Amino acid sequence: MSAEFAATLDIRQIAPHQRHPMIFNSFETLQPGQSLQLINDHDPKPLYDQFQMRSGDAFSWAYLEAGPEVWRVQIGKTAAATSDCCSGGACCG
């Protein structure tokens, strides 16, 4: 199975303090329905938790490879990301 990605981020050689900002910046540039491929040297589970807190159901997450030396994850922007509502359905306007 092959997938097209809007971006591929191999962060294995990136300084740890630069990784998450780089990933979130790349995610923000995605259009709904697009995804990026993340390549890492460890399970990025803490990043998943951050996406959950920041984006709720506006992202998708699928492991393409799960170690032990390389982890590849497909992170997508879902249609829910197009909502202009600040509270997930209970607008605060």
N, C-alpha and C positions, 0 to 999 in steps of 0.2 A: 504494500500500500504506500503510495507517495502522496505527499501533501505539499501544497504551495504555501509558503510563508511570506508575509510582508517583510519580515526581518528575521535574521538569525543572529542571536547574541551568544557568543562563546565567551563566557565570563571567567573561565578558569585562570586566565592570566591577569585579570583586573583586580586591583586592590579591593579588599573586602568592603571598605567604607564607601566605595564608588559603585558597587554592584546594584543595590536596590534602587538608588536614584536613576541609574541608567535604564534599568528594566522598566520602572514606572514611566519614565519619559518616553520610552519606545512604545509602551502600551497606550499611552495617551494619543499617540499619532495614528493609531490603528483606526480604521473605519469599522463600523459594526459588520460582523461577518468575517473580518480578517483575523489572522493570528500571527503570532511570532513563535519561533522556536528558541528555547533557552537550553544551552549546554552548560553543564556545571560538573564539578568534581565531587559533589556530595548532594544528598537529598535536600531539595530546596523547600522542605515543608514549612519552615518559618515564613518564607516568602508567600506561600499559599495562604497562611493565616493572615498576613498583612493584606493580601488581595481581598480576602473575605471581609475584613474590617473596612477597607476603603471602598470596595466596589460591589459588595453584596452579590446579587445575581447578574451583574453586568459583565462577568467574565466567565470563561470556561477554562478547565485545567485537565490535561490528559498526559499521563506519563507515556512517553514513546520508548524510553529505555530507563531502567531503574537499577543502575549500578551493576557491579560493585565499584567500578572505577569511573564510569561516566553516567550522568543522568541527563536525559533529554526530555523536555516538557514542552507541550504545545499549550500556549496561553492565548486564548481568543477573546475578542470583544464581542459580546452578544448584543442582540437587538435591544435588550433592556438598558443598554448604555445610552440609548438615544433619548431616554426620558428626561424631561426638563424639570421634573418634580423633585424636590429636595428630600422628600421623606419616603420614597418608595410607594407612593399612591395616596398619601394623606397630605396633599399640598398645603404649603404654609404661606400662601400668598395673601 
